[in-house]
Amino acid sequence: MIVKVMWGPFVKLARFSPPTAAALLLGLTTVIGPGAVDSYAASGVPLPIAHFAHMVVDAPHGHLFISGGAGTDGILVTDLDGGNPTTIGGEPGATGLALSVDGSELYAALPDQDAIAAISTENLTESARHGTGAGTHPDSLAVAGGTLWFGYGTAGAGAGAGGIGSVDGSGAVTLRQDSGTWTAPPMLATTPTPSGVLAAAVQTGDTSAFVTYRAEAGALTRQAAKALPVPGLSDFAVTADGQHLAVSSSARPSDARYRTSDLTADGRFAMPLAAKAVAVAPDGTVAGCGCTYAFAAFPETGESYYNEYAYDSPLSLAAHGLAWAPDGSRLYAVEADASGGAPTLRTARDPETAWVRSTDVRPLLRSPPARPTRSGRASTRPSASVPGNP
């Protein structure tokens, strides 16, 4: 249940378990939601890798997969608390990571090897390696429409230096799946649960070139292509319903939502996105921040946020450093220093459940005006006004 909590002039959306929400609305003196206890790891877990590249959560097998990019020789594997680290060796320079639709395989891009590795999530051993061609340097990965897609090419090499390729179920690799021209390896993104939506982007000076696709039967159909006012592109994500893009830029923070159908600005997110990473949970909750030394969990639209988590300087959120557990119960973040070193994992538990403490004054219950749901029908949610400070 989501209620609106007011502390003096401040308004904050908060998601509570039904018993907690009921207690709040009944005006109990003190109400503490489940997110109040151990909601954020008090101290980070240093990761035994020199640098951080990407992270994937494999909850069914109890794994976090973490790659370190150039200069590393394997993929770090930990449990869901960041403990019991081990390494999948023989995967030099692994960068982009993605899980297969059924979760049985982890895909890892190996730019220096011009290959993509397929690794069993059950026994943590490589089951196949797909060569992508000399000089392709595959980097970003995404699974959409039942096919593995990869952005490839050489950064800074000019027009035609990048492209989008695919690996089908038989292991066959196809390059130039998009007829357009890319000036660098495109960054790819798709929805948090399987769909046919794929998006790609490359920074081009003070703007970033975005293209959205429909992925189906091993082929891509362009939906829209547009240069968006996004300098300093560090990460982007597709919303859970596949309808919008969430784009993060530290150089020009924005809360604009861009439609995947035509890349036109369409409404606003609950918060601007300025941090180096952004991630969307399967239930639609967004993780990101309009800041440098923190990250937040917030609804796609609406007011304010559920929870915000700060770092201890000089560490800050790493590019691509946010990932959700599939059930939304945990939000993982990797922080690093200014050079990208000293990567440290932090875990936010129950990130969508905020705590609240009321006063002895019985809350005033109010009914907000009806508002449309995604189905187009109006709905109302009770809200609680709590006088005083938390």
Secondary structure as GFF3:
##gff-version 3
##sequence-region A 1 390
A	DSSP	beta_strand	2	7	.	.	.	ID=ss1
A	DSSP	beta_strand	10	15	.	.	.	ID=ss2
A	DSSP	alpha_helix	18	26	.	.	.	ID=ss3
A	DSSP	three_ten_helix	34	36	.	.	.	ID=ss4
A	DSSP	beta_strand	45	46	.	.	.	ID=ss5
A	DSSP	beta_strand	54	58	.	.	.	ID=ss6
A	DSSP	three_ten_helix	59	61	.	.	.	ID=ss7
A	DSSP	beta_strand	63	67	.	.	.	ID=ss8
A	DSSP	beta_strand	74	78	.	.	.	ID=ss9
A	DSSP	beta_strand	86	89	.	.	.	ID=ss10
A	DSSP	beta_strand	97	99	.	.	.	ID=ss11
A	DSSP	beta_strand	105	110	.	.	.	ID=ss12
A	DSSP	three_ten_helix	111	113	.	.	.	ID=ss13
A	DSSP	beta_strand	115	120	.	.	.	ID=ss14
A	DSSP	beta_strand	126	131	.	.	.	ID=ss15
A	DSSP	beta_strand	141	144	.	.	.	ID=ss16
A	DSSP	beta_strand	147	153	.	.	.	ID=ss17
A	DSSP	beta_strand	162	167	.	.	.	ID=ss18
A	DSSP	beta_strand	173	174	.	.	.	ID=ss19
A	DSSP	beta_strand	187	190	.	.	.	ID=ss20
A	DSSP	beta_strand	197	204	.	.	.	ID=ss21
A	DSSP	beta_strand	207	216	.	.	.	ID=ss22
A	DSSP	beta_strand	219	228	.	.	.	ID=ss23
A	DSSP	beta_strand	233	238	.	.	.	ID=ss24
A	DSSP	beta_strand	244	249	.	.	.	ID=ss25
A	DSSP	beta_strand	254	259	.	.	.	ID=ss26
A	DSSP	beta_strand	265	273	.	.	.	ID=ss27
A	DSSP	beta_strand	279	280	.	.	.	ID=ss28
A	DSSP	beta_strand	286	288	.	.	.	ID=ss29
A	DSSP	beta_strand	294	298	.	.	.	ID=ss30
A	DSSP	beta_strand	307	310	.	.	.	ID=ss31
A	DSSP	beta_strand	316	324	.	.	.	ID=ss32
A	DSSP	beta_strand	330	336	.	.	.	ID=ss33
A	DSSP	beta_strand	344	349	.	.	.	ID=ss34
A	DSSP	beta_strand	364	366	.	.	.	ID=ss35
A	DSSP	beta_strand	371	372	.	.	.	ID=ss36
A	DSSP	beta_strand	378	379	.	.	.	ID=ss37
A	DSSP	beta_strand	383	386	.	.	.	ID=ss38
###
